């Protein structure tokens, strides 16, 4: 059973230190929620894990499957089994959802076996139908251009479909609930729930308890000023919903200064 182990992670953006010695361990098979006010460093953590070049790691390590992933390129991290669902997915006009996913899948296959010729089209079609049925998505969705003209909910469901097809061992969902109405939120959350199992671990980054009403995390963390300052069960998210973050700030004498 693998786990993602973040050790004393320090990250600077545009000369400002955002993550300030963050420690966090997420086990495969568990869903961890990460909450915190704006500017606490949540999205910085997500982009750092996937290797965004604007985020400079100045200290610490992130271990996954026996490797410090900070030494790997973004595509290598993906091939290792890590996935990031973006807060703001990018539209790619002219590239269908199906073609995008088949290219991504073939990249993963080739990383494991350089002689691999790619997934045969009939096998890919079967896989797509299986995953879209699992997520209760109309099959016509696969023929649309990726995120081009998509609603906010459709963009987030496309991210979940990518996650289902790539079948990662660990996923980071960066504010997947951002900009969604209640029906779209429920659809996306049900998709994530459908993928849960002993071989899937996730870090769900969110501001609000409402997403966690549907995704039922095993562990909830609170982030302030680039560090994890509180950890508990689902009841911690309910407390934050009822009382806000002032009690956390007062308990730890904290101010927010990150992004």
RACORZI-V403015 format. One record per backbone hydrogen bond with DSSP energy under -1.0 kcal/mol. NH is the residue of the N-H (numbers start at 1). CO is the residue of the C=O. If there is no record, write none. Layout:
nh=NH co=CO
nh=NH co=CO
This chain:
nh=4 co=26
nh=5 co=63
nh=6 co=24
nh=7 co=61
nh=9 co=22
nh=10 co=59
nh=11 co=19
nh=12 co=56
nh=13 co=16
nh=16 co=13
nh=18 co=11
nh=19 co=11
nh=20 co=226
nh=21 co=9
nh=22 co=9
nh=24 co=6
nh=26 co=4
nh=28 co=2
nh=30 co=27
nh=32 co=202
nh=33 co=219
nh=34 co=204
nh=35 co=221
nh=40 co=37
nh=45 co=41
nh=46 co=42
nh=47 co=43
nh=48 co=44
nh=49 co=45
nh=50 co=46
nh=51 co=48
nh=52 co=47
nh=55 co=52
nh=56 co=12
nh=58 co=10
nh=59 co=10
nh=61 co=7
nh=63 co=5
nh=64 co=67
nh=67 co=64
nh=69 co=62
nh=69 co=67
nh=71 co=68
nh=72 co=69
nh=77 co=73
nh=78 co=74
nh=79 co=75
nh=80 co=76
nh=81 co=78
nh=82 co=77
nh=83 co=170
nh=85 co=172
nh=92 co=146
nh=95 co=92
nh=97 co=144
nh=98 co=142
nh=100 co=96
nh=101 co=97
nh=102 co=98
nh=103 co=99
nh=104 co=100
nh=105 co=101
nh=106 co=102
nh=107 co=103
nh=108 co=104
nh=109 co=105
nh=110 co=106
nh=111 co=107
nh=112 co=108
nh=113 co=109
nh=116 co=113
nh=124 co=120
nh=125 co=121
nh=126 co=122
nh=127 co=123
nh=128 co=124
nh=129 co=125
nh=130 co=126
nh=131 co=127
nh=132 co=128
nh=133 co=129
nh=134 co=130
nh=135 co=131
nh=136 co=133
nh=137 co=132
nh=141 co=138
nh=142 co=139
nh=143 co=140
nh=144 co=141
nh=146 co=95
nh=148 co=145
nh=155 co=151
nh=156 co=152
nh=157 co=153
nh=158 co=154
nh=159 co=155
nh=160 co=156
nh=161 co=157
nh=162 co=158
nh=163 co=159
nh=164 co=160
nh=165 co=161
nh=166 co=162
nh=167 co=163
nh=169 co=81
nh=170 co=81
nh=171 co=201
nh=172 co=83
nh=173 co=203
nh=174 co=85
nh=175 co=173
nh=175 co=205
nh=178 co=175
nh=180 co=177
nh=185 co=181
nh=186 co=182
nh=187 co=183
nh=188 co=184
nh=189 co=185
nh=190 co=186
nh=191 co=187
nh=192 co=188
nh=193 co=189
nh=194 co=190
nh=200 co=197
nh=201 co=169
nh=202 co=30
nh=203 co=171
nh=204 co=32
nh=205 co=173
nh=206 co=34
nh=214 co=211
nh=215 co=211
nh=216 co=212
nh=218 co=31
nh=219 co=31
nh=220 co=232
nh=221 co=33
nh=222 co=230
nh=223 co=35
nh=224 co=227
nh=226 co=40
nh=227 co=224
nh=229 co=222
nh=230 co=222
nh=232 co=220
nh=236 co=233
nh=238 co=234
nh=239 co=235
nh=240 co=236
nh=241 co=237
nh=242 co=238
nh=243 co=239
nh=244 co=240
nh=249 co=245
nh=250 co=246
nh=251 co=247
nh=252 co=248
nh=254 co=249
nh=258 co=39
